[in-house]
Structure formats: structure tokens, C-alpha cells
């Protein structure tokens, strides 16, 4: 009887709300109210966009910020689901990898305007006369700026799981499903989280093109920070641009504190090392929820569902039982699969040729290729310069968790800074001093994408095992030997992931960077980005297709000839375990 009373008392004390429950409940309810309110706006008729057009009144910025943030959060959820499915297929199946990884190279190089050109009408027709159709088109456009680097990050992590952890999963006889949720996802978590933060920032970078859409005769302007910025640039309103920047800073700080920093602190337990982390990251938000009683008790059923879900004994096909390199080869099946892939590519190429040859001449193709080579040169030079700067900085930050906590929101804000907001400075300076737009507009291409390198190197340095650092210290490895023998091999796979996504993102950003406007002043740099942007504005679909095709081919060749060999080198020689 006494034992039963004691258990009852303990249970009552465990679920009795405390002051932390009240604070957490206010935050949760407030977030739910904002989500419901923002969701209601998508059910309005499309005519509401005309009756209440975007205004530069700063009082509208809180609502615009809410609408933009909800679109980006929905896009990041879709990107996460896409990442788990796509990366798992590419990493587990050697034959699927043959198709999926080159396809991912192509997808990340397709400009956001290229997606918008062919998807706006589709989504609008799904929900005719409703704002929801335009909202889905915008969310899909933001998704295309978020998903690819997350997928590359998880694919890279799954391909570089330490061998001793693989042996442990086999000794415990884990099924393919259990291995994915107990090994692959936890091991990939640190890099995936940093890339998710980069993806949110990437969404901000392209939010102007996503919310202020003009494709031929179709114009859709959704209320949001992006459309607000587009209108401020059109009207040369520096006060409105400053207000938009301040709002972006506040929003980024809010979701950094309320979402990403708690996730980073929680995911620190997934770091692969044999010794404890000296300075684990912290989060006041995570500590708040850990101190609650009632809310934590309410989470018990969800934890039970999660355990049941991850413990399902679902076995993958035999070829998926381990990493790609261990899949049993079959020359006959490989040959047939390769033939199917080649035939599919040939058919797609033939259909594209028929479409383009009806309206374009060979001279148009040569023109597009020439512009593509100019943009390729810009991308190569900018990626090299960004690597020299941000790899050492990223290592320095990543090895200091407390510093990474302070730098994290600043880096997110810089990565989110839309190139459009730099147009006033660049356009005025170029016009005033008679500078060459082909040279001085180029930095706009790397303005938002250089952070892919920084974020991935920070993720790699943050996940670097403490025991290896201690071993290097005991062996007295310092200076250049420490860099080349210890740290750079450890972060090299992460750097390659960042460089690949930065390269593809720079191609994508060329659409924005090679064409700069400030009021009535328009500057254009020679390049494939300007070529596609001009064709999109005219509604010239054949040249849009030609420009995108040339860009995809150049990006794929660049990745195949440079980044993929480096990726294989890192996987073969610099793998932990």
C-alpha cells in the first residue's frame, strides 16, 4: 500500500504543470495561432491579390514576414522528406545512383526561373481562382532552392559511415529499415541540420523571384518579404529596403532561437566519437522544454510511436543491404540498366532537339554555349576564391562550439541576404565610376552561395571526433602538418558537398546576378544567366529551354570532371573508421 501511494505521488508530481509548462504552452499556442492565421490566407480567392496589392507600408511587414516564413517552413518539410527518400535510394542502390546523382546535379543547376516558367500555370490550374495555387507554386520554387544541398549532404554522410559502425549494425542483425533510422539518419544528422539552416537561408536568397513572379504575360505577386523587396527596388525606396532587412534579421533570429539552435543542441548526441564533447552546444529553448512536466508527459505517446516506427523489421532488397560499394555486381543487369538509361536520355535529347529545331537555328545554340562558357569561368573563379577564404574560417568556427553558437544566426542572415538588396550599391557604383558590369556584377553570383562552403565545413569541423583531435595533440602535430594530416582530411567530404552545392547555386544565382536593376537603371552582364532571364521575361520558351539545357550540360560535365573525382578520392582515402 505504501509503495502504491509512493508511485501515485511520483506520477502526480511528474505530470503536475510547473512554471516552465506555462511558458512553453504560451510559445506553442502562439506558434499554432500564427500557423492557422497564415493558412487561412491561402484559402482566399485569387482576386484578393488585386484588391489588396503589396504595399510598402512598414505596418504590413509582420504579416508579410509570417506569410514568407510559413512558405519556407513548408518547403523545408517537403525538402526533408525528399532528402530521406532520394538520398537513401542513391546511397543504397548502385544502379539507382547512376541515374539519381547526375539528375541531382541537373536539378540543382536548373534556375529557379526555369522551374517557375513551367510550374506556375500548372499549380494555378490545380486550384483555379484560389490563392492556394499561387502559394503552392511559390512553395515549390522555394523547395527547389532548398532540397538539393540537403540531399547531397545526407548522401555524402551515408556513403561515409565508419566501418566499425557498419559492423555493429550487422552484429545486431538490424534490418535495412532499422539500420537507416538507427545508424544512417543519426550519423547524417549534424551535417543535415547545418544544411537545413543553409537551405532556409537559400530560400530567403531566392524569395524575391519566388513571390514576385513574371513569366510572359502571367504576373503573380504574393504578399511577402520578397514581393515587398521587389516593389521597393522598383520604386527606389531605400527606407523600405532597410525596413525589409530589419524584418529579415528579426525573423531569422527568431527561428534560429526557437527552431534551429534547439535542434543543433539536441543533435550533438549524434556526433561520432569515443570521448565526450568538451563544449557541447546549448539552447535555452531546449532547456525550457526539458524542464517542463506536463508537456513532456504528453510527448510520451509520440516517443512510443517513434520507437515502434523505427523498430519495424523491413528488409531492403539484397543489393541495398549495405553501402553502394558492397553491392554484388551483375554485369548482365548492369548492362541492361545502363542501356535503359542511355535510351531514356537519348529519347529526352531527341524530343528536346525537335522542340528547339522548330524555331531556333544552330547559331542560337552556339550563342547559348558561348554565354555558358563565360558563366562557367565566373563560377570557377568565384568558387576558388570562396574556398580559400571560408575553409579556414569554417574549421576555426566548427572546432569551437560556443563560437559557432554566436556565429550561427549571423551566418544565416548573411546567407539569406538576397542579391537584389545589393543592387543599389552595385548599380550606383558601376554607373558612377564607369566600371565593367561583366566583372563587377560577378560577386553577386557568390553572395548567397559561398555560405554553402562555410556551413558544410563548419558542420564537418563540428562533427570532427574529439578523440582524433586529442591523438593529434599527443603526437604534437601542429601548423601545416595539423592542417594537412588531421583537419582537412576530416572535413574534406563535407567541403566537397558544400562546393558542389555552391557551384550549382552560383549557376542558379546567375539569373539574378547577371541582370541588375535599380529603378529605371538596368545593367546586364554577358552570360547564360542574363540570356535565360531575358528569354523568361519575353516568354520565349524555346530559348528558355535552350539556356537551361546548356546550363545543365555544363554543370553536369563540371561536376563529373572535377567534383566527382574529388568526392571519390575523399570517400576512398579520407574516410573515418
C-alpha positions as CSV (number, residue, x, y, z in Angstrom):
1,X,0.0,0.0,0.0
2,X,2.8,2.4,0.9
3,X,4.6,1.5,-2.3
4,X,1.5,2.2,-4.3
5,X,1.0,5.6,-2.6
6,X,4.6,6.4,-3.4
7,X,4.1,5.6,-7.0
8,X,1.0,7.7,-7.2
9,X,2.7,10.6,-5.6
10,X,5.7,10.4,-8.0
11,X,3.3,10.1,-11.0
12,X,1.3,13.1,-9.8
13,X,4.5,15.2,-9.3
14,X,5.7,14.1,-12.8
15,X,2.7,15.3,-14.7
16,X,1.8,18.3,-12.5
17,X,2.4,21.5,-14.6
18,X,5.1,23.9,-13.4
19,X,6.0,27.5,-14.5
20,X,8.1,26.1,-17.4
21,X,4.9,24.4,-18.7
22,X,3.1,27.7,-18.8
23,X,5.9,29.5,-20.7
24,X,6.3,26.6,-23.2
25,X,2.5,26.4,-23.6
26,X,2.3,30.1,-24.5
27,X,5.1,29.6,-27.1
28,X,3.4,26.5,-28.6
29,X,-0.1,28.1,-28.7
30,X,1.3,31.3,-30.2
31,X,3.0,29.4,-32.9
32,X,-0.2,27.4,-33.7
33,X,-2.3,30.6,-33.9
34,X,0.2,32.1,-36.3
35,X,0.2,29.0,-38.5
36,X,-3.6,28.8,-38.6
37,X,-3.9,32.5,-39.4
38,X,-1.3,32.3,-42.2
39,X,-3.0,29.2,-43.5
40,X,-6.4,30.9,-43.7
41,X,-4.9,33.5,-46.1
42,X,-4.3,30.8,-48.7
43,X,-8.0,30.0,-49.0
44,X,-8.9,33.4,-50.2
45,X,-9.9,33.9,-53.9
46,X,-7.2,35.0,-56.3
47,X,-8.9,38.4,-56.8
48,X,-7.9,39.2,-53.2
49,X,-4.3,39.7,-54.6
50,X,-5.6,42.5,-56.8
51,X,-7.9,44.2,-54.2
52,X,-5.2,44.2,-51.6
53,X,-1.9,44.7,-53.5
54,X,1.5,44.7,-51.9
55,X,2.2,48.0,-50.1
56,X,5.4,49.5,-48.8
57,X,3.7,50.5,-45.6
58,X,6.0,49.1,-42.8
59,X,2.9,48.1,-40.8
60,X,2.4,45.3,-43.3
61,X,5.8,43.8,-42.7
62,X,4.8,41.5,-39.8
63,X,2.1,39.8,-41.9
64,X,4.4,39.6,-44.9
65,X,7.1,38.1,-42.8
66,X,4.6,35.5,-41.4
67,X,3.5,34.5,-44.9
68,X,7.0,34.2,-46.2
69,X,8.2,32.2,-43.2
70,X,5.3,29.7,-43.4
71,X,6.1,29.1,-47.1
72,X,9.7,28.5,-46.3
73,X,8.9,26.2,-43.4
74,X,6.5,24.1,-45.5
75,X,9.2,23.9,-48.2
76,X,11.8,22.8,-45.7
77,X,9.5,20.0,-44.5
78,X,9.0,18.8,-48.1
79,X,12.7,19.1,-48.7
80,X,13.4,16.8,-45.7
81,X,11.0,14.1,-46.9
82,X,12.6,14.4,-50.4
83,X,16.1,14.1,-48.8
84,X,15.3,10.9,-46.9
85,X,13.9,9.1,-49.9
86,X,16.2,10.4,-52.6
87,X,19.5,10.2,-50.7
88,X,18.6,6.7,-49.4
89,X,17.9,5.4,-52.9
90,X,21.1,7.0,-54.3
91,X,23.3,5.7,-51.4
92,X,21.9,2.2,-51.1
93,X,21.4,1.2,-54.8
94,X,24.4,1.4,-57.1
95,X,22.1,1.3,-60.2
96,X,19.8,4.0,-58.9
97,X,22.9,6.1,-58.2
98,X,23.8,6.0,-61.9
99,X,20.7,8.0,-62.6
100,X,19.9,9.9,-59.4
101,X,23.2,11.7,-58.8
102,X,23.6,13.1,-62.3
103,X,19.9,14.0,-62.1
104,X,20.6,15.8,-58.9
105,X,23.4,17.7,-60.5
106,X,21.0,18.8,-63.2
107,X,18.2,19.7,-60.8
108,X,20.4,22.0,-58.6
109,X,21.6,23.8,-61.7
110,X,18.2,24.4,-63.2
111,X,17.5,28.1,-62.4
112,X,14.5,28.9,-60.2
113,X,13.0,30.9,-63.1
114,X,13.2,27.7,-65.2
115,X,11.0,25.9,-62.7
116,X,8.7,28.9,-62.4
117,X,8.3,29.1,-66.2
118,X,6.8,25.6,-66.4
119,X,5.1,25.3,-62.9
120,X,3.2,28.5,-62.3
121,X,0.4,27.7,-64.8
122,X,0.3,24.1,-63.6
123,X,-0.3,24.9,-59.9
124,X,-2.7,27.8,-60.8
125,X,-4.8,25.3,-62.8
126,X,-4.9,22.9,-59.9
127,X,-6.8,25.4,-57.8
128,X,-8.3,27.8,-60.3
129,X,-9.4,31.2,-58.9
130,X,-7.7,30.4,-55.5
131,X,-4.6,31.9,-53.8
132,X,-3.6,28.4,-52.9
133,X,-2.5,27.6,-56.4
134,X,-0.1,30.6,-56.4
135,X,1.0,29.7,-52.9
136,X,1.9,26.1,-54.0
137,X,3.8,27.4,-57.0
138,X,5.8,29.7,-54.6
139,X,6.4,26.9,-52.1
140,X,7.6,24.6,-55.0
141,X,10.0,27.4,-56.2
142,X,11.4,27.8,-52.7
143,X,11.7,24.0,-52.4
144,X,13.9,23.9,-55.5
145,X,16.3,26.3,-53.7
146,X,16.4,24.1,-50.5
147,X,16.3,20.4,-51.3
148,X,19.4,19.7,-53.3
149,X,22.1,20.6,-50.8
150,X,20.3,18.7,-48.1
151,X,20.1,15.7,-50.3
152,X,23.8,15.9,-51.2
153,X,24.7,16.2,-47.5
154,X,22.8,13.1,-46.5
155,X,24.1,11.1,-49.5
156,X,27.6,12.1,-48.6
157,X,27.1,11.1,-44.9
158,X,25.5,7.7,-45.8
159,X,28.4,7.0,-48.1
160,X,31.0,7.7,-45.4
161,X,29.6,5.9,-42.4
162,X,32.5,4.5,-40.4
163,X,33.2,0.8,-41.0
164,X,33.1,-0.1,-37.3
165,X,29.5,1.2,-37.1
166,X,28.6,-0.8,-40.1
167,X,30.0,-3.9,-38.4
168,X,28.0,-3.1,-35.3
169,X,24.7,-3.0,-37.2
170,X,25.5,-6.4,-38.8
171,X,26.4,-7.9,-35.4
172,X,23.0,-6.7,-34.0
173,X,21.2,-8.2,-37.1
174,X,19.4,-4.9,-37.9
175,X,17.1,-4.8,-40.8
176,X,17.6,-2.3,-43.6
177,X,14.8,-0.1,-42.2
178,X,16.3,-0.3,-38.7
179,X,19.8,0.5,-39.9
180,X,18.5,3.6,-41.8
181,X,16.9,5.1,-38.7
182,X,19.4,3.9,-36.1
183,X,22.6,4.5,-38.0
184,X,22.3,6.4,-41.3
185,X,20.0,9.2,-40.1
186,X,21.7,9.8,-36.7
187,X,25.2,9.8,-38.4
188,X,24.0,12.2,-41.1
189,X,22.2,14.5,-38.6
190,X,24.9,17.1,-37.8
191,X,25.7,17.8,-41.4
192,X,22.0,17.6,-42.4
193,X,21.0,20.2,-39.8
194,X,23.6,22.7,-40.9
195,X,22.5,22.2,-44.5
196,X,18.9,22.7,-43.5
197,X,19.8,26.0,-42.0
198,X,21.6,26.9,-45.2
199,X,18.5,25.8,-47.1
200,X,16.3,28.2,-45.1
201,X,18.8,30.9,-45.9
202,X,18.9,29.9,-49.6
203,X,15.1,30.2,-49.6
204,X,15.4,33.8,-48.5
205,X,18.0,34.4,-51.2
206,X,15.5,33.5,-53.9
207,X,12.4,34.7,-52.2
208,X,12.2,37.8,-54.4
209,X,11.9,35.6,-57.6
210,X,9.5,33.2,-55.8
211,X,6.9,35.8,-54.6
212,X,7.1,38.3,-57.4
213,X,6.6,36.0,-60.4
214,X,6.5,37.3,-64.0
215,X,6.5,34.7,-66.8
216,X,5.5,36.1,-70.2
217,X,2.0,37.6,-69.8
218,X,1.4,35.9,-66.4
219,X,2.1,38.0,-63.4
220,X,1.6,36.8,-59.8
221,X,2.5,38.8,-56.8
222,X,2.0,37.2,-53.4
223,X,2.2,39.2,-50.1
224,X,5.6,38.6,-48.6
225,X,9.0,39.9,-47.9
226,X,10.2,39.0,-51.4
227,X,7.4,40.9,-53.2
228,X,7.9,43.8,-50.7
229,X,11.6,44.0,-51.7
230,X,10.8,43.7,-55.4
231,X,8.4,46.7,-55.1
232,X,11.0,48.7,-53.0
233,X,13.6,48.2,-55.7
234,X,11.2,49.2,-58.5
235,X,10.3,52.4,-56.6
236,X,13.9,53.0,-55.4
237,X,12.8,53.2,-51.8
238,X,15.8,52.8,-49.6
239,X,13.8,53.2,-46.4
240,X,11.6,50.3,-47.4
241,X,14.7,48.2,-48.2
242,X,16.1,49.0,-44.7
243,X,12.8,48.0,-43.1
244,X,12.8,44.7,-45.0
245,X,16.4,44.0,-43.9
246,X,15.5,44.6,-40.3
247,X,12.5,42.4,-40.5
248,X,14.5,39.6,-42.1
249,X,17.1,39.9,-39.3
250,X,14.4,39.6,-36.6
251,X,12.7,36.6,-38.3
252,X,16.0,34.8,-38.8
253,X,16.9,35.4,-35.2
254,X,13.5,34.1,-34.1
255,X,13.6,30.8,-36.0
256,X,17.3,30.4,-35.1
257,X,16.5,30.6,-31.4
258,X,13.2,28.8,-31.5
259,X,14.0,26.1,-34.0
260,X,17.5,25.5,-35.3
261,X,19.5,26.2,-32.1
262,X,17.4,23.6,-30.1
263,X,17.9,21.1,-32.9
264,X,21.6,21.7,-33.0
265,X,21.9,21.2,-29.3
266,X,19.7,18.1,-29.4
267,X,21.6,16.6,-32.3
268,X,25.0,16.9,-30.5
269,X,24.4,13.4,-29.1
270,X,24.7,12.0,-32.6
271,X,28.4,13.1,-33.0
272,X,30.6,10.1,-33.8
273,X,33.4,10.0,-31.2
274,X,34.7,7.9,-28.4
275,X,35.2,10.7,-25.9
276,X,32.7,13.3,-24.7
277,X,32.5,16.7,-26.4
278,X,34.3,19.3,-24.3
279,X,31.9,22.2,-25.0
280,X,28.5,20.9,-26.2
281,X,26.2,23.4,-27.8
282,X,23.3,24.7,-25.6
283,X,19.9,26.1,-26.2
284,X,17.6,28.0,-23.8
285,X,14.6,26.8,-25.7
286,X,15.6,23.1,-25.4
287,X,16.4,23.6,-21.7
288,X,12.9,25.1,-21.3
289,X,11.1,22.1,-22.7
290,X,13.3,19.7,-20.8
291,X,12.2,21.4,-17.5
292,X,8.5,21.1,-18.3
293,X,6.4,18.3,-16.7
294,X,3.0,18.2,-18.4
295,X,4.3,18.8,-21.9
296,X,7.0,16.1,-21.6
297,X,4.4,13.6,-20.3
298,X,2.2,14.4,-23.3
299,X,5.2,13.6,-25.6
300,X,5.4,10.0,-24.3
301,X,2.9,8.6,-26.8
302,X,4.7,10.2,-29.7
303,X,8.0,8.8,-28.4
304,X,6.4,5.3,-28.3
305,X,5.1,5.7,-31.9
306,X,8.6,6.8,-33.0
307,X,10.2,3.7,-31.4
308,X,7.7,1.4,-33.0
309,X,8.2,3.1,-36.4
310,X,12.0,2.9,-36.3
311,X,12.0,-0.7,-35.0
312,X,10.0,-2.2,-37.9
313,X,11.9,-5.1,-39.4
314,X,11.6,-4.2,-43.0
315,X,14.4,-5.6,-45.1
316,X,15.7,-3.8,-48.2
317,X,16.3,-5.6,-51.4
318,X,19.6,-7.6,-51.2
319,X,21.6,-5.0,-53.1
320,X,20.5,-2.4,-50.6
321,X,21.8,-4.2,-47.5
322,X,24.9,-2.1,-47.3
323,X,26.6,0.9,-49.0
324,X,26.9,1.1,-52.7
325,X,30.4,-0.2,-52.9
326,X,29.4,-3.6,-51.4
327,X,26.5,-4.3,-53.7
328,X,27.1,-7.6,-55.6
329,X,27.9,-6.7,-59.2
330,X,26.0,-8.3,-62.1
331,X,27.3,-7.4,-65.5
332,X,24.2,-8.5,-67.3
333,X,21.8,-6.5,-65.2
334,X,24.2,-3.5,-65.1
335,X,24.4,-3.6,-68.9
336,X,20.6,-3.8,-69.3
337,X,20.1,-1.0,-66.8
338,X,22.8,1.2,-68.5
339,X,21.1,0.6,-71.9
340,X,17.7,1.7,-70.4
341,X,19.4,4.9,-69.0
342,X,21.1,5.7,-72.3
343,X,17.9,5.1,-74.3
344,X,15.9,7.3,-71.9
345,X,18.5,10.1,-72.2
346,X,18.6,9.7,-76.0
347,X,14.8,10.0,-76.2
348,X,14.7,13.1,-74.0
349,X,17.5,14.6,-76.0
350,X,15.7,13.9,-79.3
351,X,12.4,15.4,-78.1
352,X,14.3,18.5,-76.9
353,X,16.0,18.7,-80.3
354,X,12.7,18.5,-82.2
355,X,11.2,21.2,-80.0
356,X,14.2,23.6,-80.4
357,X,14.9,23.0,-84.1
358,X,11.4,24.1,-85.0
359,X,12.2,27.7,-84.0
360,X,15.9,28.0,-83.4
361,X,19.0,27.9,-85.7
362,X,22.5,26.4,-85.0
363,X,23.7,30.0,-84.4
364,X,21.4,30.3,-81.4
365,X,22.9,27.1,-79.9
366,X,26.4,28.5,-80.4
367,X,25.4,31.8,-78.8
368,X,24.0,30.0,-75.7
369,X,27.1,27.8,-75.4
370,X,29.3,30.9,-75.6
371,X,27.3,32.6,-72.8
372,X,27.5,29.4,-70.8
373,X,31.3,29.3,-71.0
374,X,31.5,32.9,-69.8
375,X,29.3,32.0,-66.8
376,X,31.4,28.8,-66.2
377,X,34.6,30.9,-65.9
378,X,32.9,33.2,-63.4
379,X,31.7,30.2,-61.3
380,X,35.1,28.5,-61.3
381,X,37.0,31.7,-60.2
382,X,34.4,32.6,-57.5
383,X,34.3,29.1,-56.0
384,X,38.1,29.0,-55.8
385,X,38.2,32.4,-54.1
386,X,35.4,31.4,-51.7
387,X,37.2,28.2,-50.8
388,X,40.4,29.9,-49.9
389,X,38.6,32.2,-47.6
390,X,35.9,30.1,-46.0
391,X,37.5,26.7,-45.4
392,X,40.0,28.0,-42.8
393,X,37.3,30.2,-41.2
394,X,34.8,27.3,-41.2
395,X,37.3,25.0,-39.4
396,X,38.1,27.7,-36.9
397,X,34.4,28.2,-36.1
398,X,33.4,24.5,-36.2
399,X,36.1,23.4,-33.6
400,X,34.7,26.0,-31.2
401,X,31.1,25.1,-30.4
402,X,30.5,28.2,-28.2
403,X,31.7,30.4,-31.0
404,X,29.6,28.5,-33.5
405,X,26.5,29.3,-31.4
406,X,27.2,33.0,-31.7
407,X,28.2,32.9,-35.3
408,X,25.2,30.8,-36.4
409,X,22.5,33.4,-36.6
410,X,24.9,35.9,-38.2
411,X,25.9,33.4,-40.9
412,X,22.3,32.5,-41.5
413,X,21.5,36.2,-42.0
414,X,24.4,36.7,-44.4
415,X,23.4,33.6,-46.3
416,X,19.8,34.8,-46.5
417,X,20.8,38.3,-47.8
418,X,19.1,38.5,-51.2
419,X,21.4,39.7,-54.0
420,X,18.6,42.1,-55.1
421,X,19.2,44.1,-52.0
422,X,22.8,44.8,-53.1
423,X,21.6,46.1,-56.4
424,X,21.5,49.8,-55.3
425,X,25.2,49.7,-54.2
426,X,26.5,47.8,-57.2
427,X,24.4,49.6,-59.8
428,X,25.2,53.1,-58.5
429,X,29.0,52.3,-58.2
430,X,29.2,50.7,-61.6
431,X,27.3,53.6,-63.3
432,X,29.1,56.4,-61.3
433,X,32.7,55.1,-62.0
434,X,32.1,53.6,-65.4
435,X,33.0,50.0,-64.3
436,X,32.7,46.9,-66.4
437,X,29.4,45.2,-65.5
438,X,30.8,41.8,-66.7
439,X,33.4,41.9,-63.9
440,X,31.7,43.8,-61.1
441,X,28.3,42.1,-61.2
442,X,30.0,38.8,-60.8
443,X,30.3,39.0,-56.9
444,X,26.5,38.9,-56.8
445,X,26.6,35.3,-58.0
446,X,28.6,34.1,-54.9
447,X,26.9,36.5,-52.5
448,X,24.5,33.8,-51.2
449,X,26.1,30.6,-52.4
450,X,29.5,31.0,-50.7
451,X,27.9,30.1,-47.4
452,X,27.3,26.5,-48.6
453,X,31.0,26.1,-48.3
454,X,31.2,27.7,-44.9
455,X,28.2,25.9,-43.4
456,X,29.4,22.5,-44.6
457,X,32.9,23.0,-43.4
458,X,31.5,24.2,-40.0
459,X,29.4,21.0,-39.9
460,X,32.4,18.8,-40.7
461,X,34.6,20.5,-38.1
462,X,31.8,20.3,-35.5
463,X,31.4,16.6,-36.2
464,X,35.1,16.0,-36.1
465,X,35.8,13.4,-33.4
466,X,37.4,14.8,-30.2
467,X,39.5,11.6,-29.7
468,X,41.2,12.3,-33.1
469,X,42.0,15.8,-32.1
470,X,43.4,14.5,-28.8
471,X,45.5,12.0,-30.7
472,X,46.9,14.7,-33.0
473,X,47.8,16.8,-29.9
474,X,49.6,13.8,-28.3
475,X,51.6,13.3,-31.5
476,X,52.4,17.0,-31.4
477,X,51.0,17.7,-34.9
478,X,50.9,21.4,-35.4
479,X,51.0,24.0,-38.1
480,X,50.7,22.8,-41.7
481,X,51.1,19.2,-40.6
482,X,48.0,19.5,-38.4
483,X,46.0,21.1,-41.3
484,X,47.0,18.6,-44.0
485,X,47.2,15.4,-41.8
486,X,44.3,15.9,-39.4
487,X,41.7,18.5,-40.1
488,X,41.5,18.9,-43.9
489,X,41.1,15.1,-44.4
490,X,38.3,15.1,-41.8
491,X,36.3,17.9,-43.3
492,X,37.1,17.1,-47.0
493,X,33.9,15.2,-47.7
494,X,31.9,18.0,-46.2
495,X,33.8,20.6,-48.2
496,X,33.1,18.7,-51.4
497,X,29.4,18.6,-50.6
498,X,29.4,22.4,-49.9
499,X,31.5,23.1,-53.1
500,X,29.1,21.1,-55.3
501,X,26.1,22.8,-54.0
502,X,27.8,26.2,-54.0
503,X,28.8,25.7,-57.6
504,X,25.2,24.7,-58.6
505,X,23.8,27.5,-56.6
506,X,26.1,30.0,-58.3
507,X,24.8,28.9,-61.7
508,X,21.3,29.3,-60.4
509,X,22.1,32.8,-58.9
510,X,23.4,33.9,-62.3
511,X,19.8,34.5,-63.3
512,X,19.6,37.2,-60.6
513,X,23.3,38.4,-60.6
514,X,23.9,39.0,-64.3
515,X,20.9,41.3,-64.6
516,X,20.7,44.1,-62.0
517,X,18.1,46.8,-61.8
518,X,17.7,49.9,-59.6
519,X,14.6,51.9,-60.6
520,X,14.9,52.7,-64.3
521,X,18.6,51.8,-64.5
522,X,19.3,48.3,-65.8
523,X,22.7,46.6,-66.1
524,X,23.4,43.4,-67.9
525,X,26.5,41.2,-67.9
526,X,27.2,38.8,-70.7
527,X,26.4,35.3,-69.5
528,X,23.9,32.4,-69.6
529,X,22.0,33.8,-66.6
530,X,21.2,37.0,-68.4
531,X,20.3,35.0,-71.5
532,X,17.7,32.9,-69.6
533,X,16.4,35.9,-67.6
534,X,15.8,37.9,-70.8
535,X,14.1,34.9,-72.5
536,X,11.9,34.3,-69.5
537,X,10.8,38.0,-69.4
538,X,9.9,37.8,-73.1
539,X,8.1,34.5,-72.6
540,X,10.4,33.0,-75.2
541,X,10.1,29.4,-74.1
542,X,12.4,27.8,-76.8
543,X,15.3,30.0,-75.7
544,X,14.5,29.3,-72.0
545,X,14.7,25.6,-72.7
546,X,17.9,26.0,-74.7
547,X,19.5,28.1,-72.0
548,X,18.5,25.6,-69.2
549,X,19.7,22.7,-71.3
550,X,23.1,24.3,-71.9
551,X,23.4,25.1,-68.2
552,X,22.5,21.6,-67.2
553,X,25.0,20.1,-69.6
554,X,27.9,22.4,-68.5
555,X,27.1,21.8,-64.8
556,X,27.0,18.1,-65.2
557,X,30.3,18.0,-67.1
558,X,31.9,20.3,-64.5
559,X,30.7,18.0,-61.7
560,X,31.7,14.8,-63.4
561,X,35.2,16.0,-64.4
562,X,36.1,17.8,-61.2
563,X,33.9,17.4,-58.2
564,X,33.0,13.7,-58.5
565,X,36.6,12.5,-58.8
566,X,37.4,14.6,-55.7
567,X,34.4,13.1,-54.0
568,X,35.5,9.6,-54.8
569,X,39.0,10.4,-53.5
570,X,37.6,11.7,-50.2
571,X,35.4,8.6,-49.9
572,X,38.2,6.2,-50.7
573,X,41.1,7.6,-48.7
574,X,39.8,10.1,-46.2
575,X,37.0,8.0,-44.6
576,X,36.9,7.7,-40.8
577,X,36.8,4.3,-39.3
